[in-house]
Amino acid sequence: MSHLPPKGKPDIPIPVVDEGETNEHMKAMWAGQSNVLVAVRVRPLMKHDIVKKSCVRVLDAKVVVILDPASGDKQDILRANRNREKQYAFDYVFDPNSKQEMVYNNTTKFLIHGVLDGYNATVFAYGQTGSGKTHTMIGSQSDPGIMVRVMEDLFVHSQSQGKQQGVQYKVTVSFLEVYNENIRDLLSDVEEYLDLREDPIKGPVVASITEIEATSGSEVMQLLHQGNAKRSQAATAANEVSSRSHAVLQVVVECRDRAPGTVANIKVGKLSLVDLAGSERAANTKNVGARLVEGANINRSLLALGNCINALGEKGNKGNFVPYRDSKLTRLLKDSLGGNCRTVMIANISAAESSFEETLNTLKYANRAKNIKTNVQRNVLNVNYHISEYVELINNLRSEIQILKSQIGGSMG
């Protein structure tokens, strides 16, 4: 059965942002309701694939065609007349030859302007164990992934916009993992589990999480690799460096005027980058003991995520109950899935015939996620300054005038 959308205007615009794109266009693109942008990345065949034969094709960078290797088998009466091909259409589909930069430019780069302007955004990678999620999100030193690239661009744009618009940006970074339904700080040396609390304004907040003020992309890259080294990983039959936890990099960007008046408007944008642990079958990973318990917890949290996607993706089911509280992961992603957030889902799949069932399940979830709508609004805080702070405001204005005078004098000289 075909899963291609009806012809007509697509729900989501093509998210490729030119450097010269105007702020007005970006504001119009971000405001109001929008669908979750769903992209699929197909990883090439690798040495740990049991059957080194592909069952996936990519058409026009938009459609995934998956061929059932068991269909049409004359000896299997139940599958003899089954349709051999299933087709799924997405906003983007990246074939096995797609580079990291191409994936980043078409899924995440367009989010930067919105985050700097006070909007929330989330990018998360979903898929089975060994499908390339960590490679897509973190990458390596020589071939960095989305997390590293987005932070480098975030600082470049914040510096240029700060000079042009007379504003200053403050960027704070936190990095955590959800391991066996417990939250752990990856930037802290203290080995303890943290509590997840609901804030009426900020939404889900992790108590006592380490927040580091960052000033450059290279600094964030160092923090990222430092945190990733502490992340729970183990070898399985499906992946030599399988992530046994969900990793969440949260970046909060505060924008304020360099010389505000008595009332300051502070725009706060939050960017969440999530590298999920892979769904897995015990038979495929050959896990026992602690690895088996980890796998059960991973699958439980991903099942809760799948249930949330199913509930949110049901068309016409307004007011339908969404089980966010079934898992710490879904509580963390509550705003990202159905709230005040622009969300991008990158579904990672394997092209190998031996991964057919897992690949098909991932495509089904991703296809359902296309129907989820979020309501994006700018986050603005109003801060009233006390009379005693006027002296500091005046001094800031005077220093700003001196800087401008020196710049004018230098250009004239």
C-alpha positions as CSV (number, residue, x, y, z in Angstrom):
1,M,0.0,0.0,0.0
2,S,1.4,3.4,-0.9
3,H,2.0,6.0,1.8
4,L,2.6,8.9,-0.6
5,P,0.9,12.2,0.4
6,P,-1.8,13.8,-1.8
7,K,-0.6,16.2,-4.5
8,G,-0.7,19.8,-3.7
9,K,1.2,22.3,-1.5
10,P,3.4,20.6,1.1
11,D,2.8,21.2,4.8
12,I,6.4,22.2,5.5
13,P,8.6,24.6,3.4
14,I,12.0,23.4,2.2
15,P,14.2,24.4,5.1
16,V,17.3,25.6,3.2
17,V,18.3,29.1,4.5
18,D,20.4,31.4,2.4
19,E,22.8,33.6,4.3
20,G,20.9,36.7,3.0
21,E,17.5,35.5,4.0
22,T,15.5,38.3,5.7
23,N,14.4,38.2,9.4
24,E,10.8,38.9,8.3
25,H,10.7,35.8,6.2
26,M,12.2,33.8,9.1
27,K,9.6,35.2,11.5
28,A,6.8,34.2,9.2
29,M,8.3,30.8,8.8
30,W,8.5,30.2,12.5
31,A,5.2,31.8,13.8
32,G,2.1,29.8,14.6
33,Q,1.4,26.1,14.0
34,S,3.9,24.0,12.1
35,N,4.3,20.3,11.4
36,V,7.3,18.3,12.7
37,L,9.9,18.2,9.9
38,V,10.8,14.5,9.3
39,A,13.9,13.4,7.5
40,V,15.2,9.9,6.9
41,R,18.9,9.0,6.6
42,V,19.9,5.6,5.2
43,R,23.2,4.2,6.4
44,P,25.3,2.1,4.1
45,L,25.9,-1.7,4.5
46,M,28.5,-2.4,7.2
47,K,30.6,-5.4,8.5
48,H,28.2,-6.3,11.3
49,D,25.2,-6.7,9.0
50,I,24.2,-10.3,8.9
51,V,22.9,-10.1,5.3
52,K,25.0,-7.8,3.2
53,K,22.3,-7.0,0.6
54,S,20.2,-3.8,0.4
55,C,16.4,-3.7,0.6
56,V,16.1,0.1,0.5
57,R,16.0,2.5,-2.4
58,V,15.8,6.3,-2.3
59,L,13.8,8.3,-5.0
60,D,14.2,12.0,-5.7
61,A,15.6,12.6,-2.1
62,K,11.9,12.5,-0.9
63,V,10.7,8.9,-1.0
64,V,12.0,5.7,0.6
65,V,11.1,2.4,-1.1
66,I,11.6,-0.7,1.0
67,L,11.4,-4.2,-0.5
68,D,10.3,-7.1,1.7
69,P,12.9,-9.8,1.2
70,A,10.4,-12.6,2.3
71,S,7.6,-11.5,0.0
72,G,6.9,-13.4,-3.2
73,D,8.5,-16.5,-1.8
74,K,6.8,-19.4,-3.5
75,Q,7.4,-21.8,-0.7
76,D,5.8,-19.4,1.8
77,I,2.0,-19.6,1.0
78,L,1.2,-16.8,3.4
79,R,3.6,-14.3,1.8
80,A,3.3,-15.4,-1.8
81,N,0.8,-12.7,-2.8
82,R,2.1,-10.0,-0.5
83,N,3.0,-6.6,-2.1
84,R,6.8,-6.6,-2.3
85,E,7.3,-2.8,-2.0
86,K,6.2,-0.2,0.5
87,Q,6.7,3.5,-0.2
88,Y,7.0,6.3,2.4
89,A,7.4,10.0,1.5
90,F,9.2,12.5,3.8
91,D,10.5,16.1,3.8
92,Y,14.0,14.8,3.0
93,V,15.5,11.4,2.5
94,F,19.3,11.0,2.5
95,D,20.9,8.1,0.7
96,P,24.0,6.2,2.0
97,N,26.3,8.6,0.1
98,S,25.0,11.8,1.8
99,K,27.6,13.8,3.7
100,Q,27.2,15.2,7.2
101,E,27.2,18.8,5.9
102,M,24.3,18.0,3.5
103,V,22.3,16.5,6.3
104,Y,22.9,19.5,8.6
105,N,22.1,22.1,5.9
106,N,18.8,20.5,5.1
107,T,17.5,19.7,8.6
108,T,19.0,21.9,11.2
109,K,20.7,25.1,9.8
110,F,17.4,26.9,9.3
111,L,16.6,26.6,13.1
112,I,19.5,28.9,14.2
113,H,17.8,32.3,13.3
114,G,14.7,31.3,15.3
115,V,16.6,30.2,18.4
116,L,18.5,33.6,18.4
117,D,15.2,35.3,18.1
118,G,13.7,33.6,21.2
119,Y,12.0,30.5,19.8
120,N,12.5,26.9,21.0
121,A,13.8,24.1,18.7
122,T,14.6,20.4,19.0
123,V,16.4,18.0,16.7
124,F,16.4,14.3,17.6
125,A,17.7,11.2,15.9
126,Y,15.6,8.0,16.1
127,G,16.2,4.5,14.9
128,Q,17.5,1.0,15.7
129,T,20.8,0.1,17.3
130,G,23.7,0.6,14.8
131,S,21.7,2.8,12.3
132,G,24.1,5.8,12.6
133,K,22.3,8.1,15.1
134,T,25.4,9.1,17.1
135,H,27.3,9.6,13.9
136,T,24.6,11.9,12.6
137,M,24.3,13.9,15.9
138,I,27.9,14.0,17.2
139,G,30.1,12.6,14.4
140,S,33.9,12.5,14.8
141,Q,36.7,15.1,15.1
142,S,37.4,14.9,11.4
143,D,33.7,14.7,10.3
144,P,31.6,16.5,13.0
145,G,27.9,15.9,13.2
146,I,24.9,18.2,13.8
147,M,25.6,19.1,17.4
148,V,29.0,20.5,16.6
149,R,28.1,22.2,13.4
150,V,25.0,23.9,14.8
151,M,27.0,25.4,17.7
152,E,29.7,26.7,15.4
153,D,27.1,28.5,13.3
154,L,25.2,29.7,16.4
155,F,28.2,31.6,17.6
156,V,29.0,33.0,14.2
157,H,25.4,34.3,13.7
158,S,25.1,35.6,17.3
159,Q,28.3,37.7,16.9
160,S,27.3,39.2,13.6
161,Q,23.7,39.9,14.7
162,G,25.0,41.3,18.0
163,K,27.1,43.9,16.2
164,Q,24.4,44.8,13.7
165,Q,21.4,45.1,16.1
166,G,23.2,46.4,19.2
167,V,22.3,43.3,21.3
168,Q,24.3,40.8,23.3
169,Y,23.8,37.1,23.6
170,K,24.5,34.7,26.5
171,V,24.8,31.0,25.6
172,T,24.6,28.4,28.3
173,V,25.1,24.7,27.6
174,S,24.1,21.5,29.6
175,F,24.6,17.9,28.6
176,L,22.7,15.0,30.2
177,E,21.9,11.3,29.7
178,V,18.8,9.3,30.5
179,Y,20.2,5.9,31.5
180,N,17.9,3.1,32.9
181,E,15.2,5.8,33.5
182,N,17.6,7.9,35.6
183,I,19.0,11.3,34.6
184,R,22.8,11.8,34.9
185,D,24.8,15.0,34.3
186,L,27.5,14.4,31.8
187,L,29.4,17.7,32.5
188,S,29.8,17.0,36.3
189,D,32.3,14.8,38.1
190,V,29.7,14.0,40.8
191,E,28.1,10.6,40.2
192,E,24.5,11.1,41.2
193,Y,21.0,11.0,39.6
194,L,19.1,14.2,39.1
195,D,15.4,15.0,39.5
196,L,13.1,16.1,36.7
197,R,10.7,18.8,37.7
198,E,7.9,20.7,36.0
199,D,8.3,24.5,35.8
200,P,5.1,26.4,34.8
201,I,7.1,28.9,32.7
202,K,10.2,26.9,31.5
203,G,8.5,23.5,31.2
204,P,10.5,20.4,32.2
205,V,13.6,21.3,34.2
206,V,16.4,19.1,35.5
207,A,17.3,20.2,39.1
208,S,20.9,21.0,39.8
209,I,22.1,20.4,36.2
210,T,25.5,21.9,35.4
211,E,25.1,24.9,33.1
212,I,28.3,26.2,31.5
213,E,28.4,29.6,29.7
214,A,30.1,29.0,26.4
215,T,31.8,31.6,24.2
216,S,32.9,29.6,21.1
217,G,32.0,26.5,19.0
218,S,35.4,24.9,19.8
219,E,34.6,25.2,23.6
220,V,31.3,23.4,23.1
221,M,32.9,20.7,21.0
222,Q,35.4,20.0,23.8
223,L,32.5,19.8,26.3
224,L,30.6,17.6,24.0
225,H,33.4,15.1,23.6
226,Q,34.1,15.3,27.3
227,G,30.5,14.4,28.1
228,N,30.2,11.8,25.4
229,A,33.3,10.0,26.9
230,K,31.3,9.6,30.2
231,R,28.2,8.4,28.4
232,S,27.1,4.8,29.0
233,Q,28.3,2.7,26.0
234,A,28.9,-1.0,25.5
235,A,29.6,-3.4,22.7
236,T,26.7,-5.6,21.4
237,A,26.4,-8.0,18.5
238,A,24.6,-5.3,16.6
239,N,27.0,-2.4,17.3
240,E,30.6,-2.3,18.7
241,V,30.0,1.1,20.4
242,S,26.3,0.9,21.2
243,S,24.9,3.9,23.2
244,R,23.1,2.5,26.2
245,S,21.5,5.8,27.1
246,H,19.7,8.8,25.5
247,A,21.9,11.9,25.4
248,V,20.4,15.4,25.4
249,L,22.4,18.6,24.7
250,Q,20.4,21.7,25.7
251,V,21.5,25.2,24.6
252,V,19.8,28.2,26.1
253,V,20.3,31.5,24.3
254,E,19.5,34.8,26.0
255,C,19.3,38.0,23.9
256,R,19.1,41.4,25.5
257,D,19.9,45.0,24.5
258,R,23.5,46.2,25.2
259,A,22.1,49.4,26.8
260,P,18.5,48.7,27.9
261,G,16.0,51.3,29.3
262,T,14.1,51.0,32.6
263,V,12.3,47.9,31.2
264,A,14.4,45.2,29.4
265,N,12.9,42.6,27.1
266,I,14.9,39.4,27.2
267,K,14.3,36.9,24.5
268,V,15.1,33.3,25.5
269,G,15.5,30.6,22.9
270,K,16.2,26.9,23.8
271,L,17.8,24.4,21.4
272,S,17.6,20.7,22.4
273,L,19.7,18.2,20.4
274,V,18.9,14.6,21.3
275,D,20.8,11.4,20.4
276,L,18.5,8.6,21.3
277,A,19.7,5.1,22.2
278,G,18.7,2.6,19.5
279,S,15.7,0.2,19.7
280,E,16.9,-3.3,19.7
281,R,15.9,-7.0,19.8
282,A,17.6,-9.2,22.3
283,A,18.0,-11.9,19.7
284,N,19.9,-9.6,17.4
285,T,22.1,-8.0,20.1
286,K,22.7,-11.3,22.0
287,N,22.5,-9.4,25.3
288,V,22.5,-11.0,28.7
289,G,22.7,-9.7,32.3
290,A,23.1,-5.9,32.6
291,R,23.0,-5.3,28.9
292,L,19.7,-7.1,28.7
293,V,18.3,-4.9,31.5
294,E,19.6,-1.8,29.7
295,G,18.0,-2.9,26.5
296,A,14.6,-3.4,28.2
297,N,14.8,0.1,29.7
298,I,15.8,1.6,26.3
299,N,12.9,-0.2,24.6
300,R,10.5,0.9,27.3
301,S,11.3,4.6,26.9
302,L,11.3,4.3,23.1
303,L,7.9,2.6,23.3
304,A,6.6,5.5,25.4
305,L,8.0,7.8,22.8
306,G,6.3,5.8,20.1
307,N,3.0,5.9,22.0
308,C,3.3,9.7,22.3
309,I,4.0,10.0,18.6
310,N,0.9,7.8,17.8
311,A,-1.4,9.8,20.1
312,L,-0.2,13.2,18.7
313,G,-0.2,11.9,15.1
314,E,-3.9,10.9,15.2
315,K,-5.7,13.3,12.9
316,G,-8.8,14.9,14.4
317,N,-8.1,13.6,17.9
318,K,-7.9,16.9,19.6
319,G,-7.8,16.6,23.4
320,N,-6.6,13.0,23.1
321,F,-4.6,11.8,26.1
322,V,-0.8,11.8,25.4
323,P,1.2,9.6,27.9
324,Y,4.2,11.9,28.4
325,R,4.7,10.7,32.0
326,D,5.3,7.1,31.0
327,S,9.1,7.8,30.7
328,K,11.7,10.4,31.7
329,L,12.6,10.7,28.0
330,T,9.0,11.7,26.9
331,R,8.7,14.1,29.9
332,L,12.0,15.8,28.7
333,L,10.7,15.9,25.1
334,K,7.1,17.1,26.0
335,D,7.5,20.6,24.6
336,S,9.4,19.2,21.6
337,L,6.7,16.8,20.6
338,G,3.5,18.8,21.0
339,G,4.2,22.2,22.6
340,N,6.0,25.5,21.9
341,C,8.8,24.2,19.8
342,R,10.0,23.8,16.2
343,T,10.9,20.1,15.9
344,V,13.0,18.1,13.5
345,M,13.1,14.3,13.6
346,I,15.9,12.4,11.8
347,A,15.0,8.8,11.4
348,N,18.1,6.7,10.9
349,I,17.6,3.3,9.1
350,S,19.8,0.5,7.9
351,A,19.7,-0.6,4.2
352,A,20.5,-4.3,5.1
353,E,17.9,-7.0,4.4
354,S,18.7,-8.5,7.9
355,S,17.3,-5.2,9.5
356,F,14.1,-5.2,7.4
357,E,11.6,-5.4,10.4
358,E,13.4,-2.7,12.4
359,T,13.7,-0.5,9.4
360,L,10.0,-0.9,8.6
361,N,9.0,0.0,12.2
362,T,11.2,3.1,12.1
363,L,9.6,4.3,8.9
364,K,6.1,3.7,10.3
365,Y,6.9,5.9,13.3
366,A,8.5,8.5,11.2
367,N,5.5,8.5,8.8
368,R,3.2,9.0,11.8
369,A,5.3,11.9,13.2
370,K,4.6,13.9,10.0
371,N,1.1,14.6,11.3
372,I,2.2,16.1,14.7
373,K,1.7,19.9,14.9
374,T,3.5,22.2,17.3
375,N,2.5,25.8,18.2
376,V,5.6,27.9,18.1
377,Q,5.7,31.2,20.1
378,R,8.6,33.6,21.0
379,N,9.8,33.5,24.7
380,V,10.1,37.1,26.0
381,L,10.8,38.0,29.6
382,N,10.1,41.6,30.8
383,V,12.6,42.8,33.5
384,N,11.9,46.0,35.4
385,Y,15.1,47.7,36.7
386,H,15.1,49.2,40.2
387,I,16.0,52.9,40.6
388,S,19.4,51.9,42.2
389,E,20.3,50.2,38.9
390,Y,20.0,53.4,36.8
391,V,23.6,54.3,37.6
392,E,24.8,51.1,36.1
393,L,22.5,51.6,33.0
394,I,23.9,55.2,32.5
395,N,27.5,53.9,32.8
396,N,26.7,51.2,30.2
397,L,25.3,53.9,27.9
398,R,28.4,56.1,28.4
399,S,30.7,53.2,27.6
400,E,28.7,52.4,24.5
401,I,29.0,56.1,23.4
402,Q,32.8,56.0,23.9
403,I,33.1,52.8,21.9
404,L,31.1,54.4,19.0
405,K,33.1,57.6,19.2
406,S,36.4,55.7,19.0
407,Q,35.1,53.7,16.0
408,I,34.0,56.9,14.2
409,G,37.3,58.5,14.9
410,G,39.2,55.5,13.7
411,S,37.2,55.3,10.4
412,M,37.7,59.1,9.8
413,G,41.4,58.9,10.5
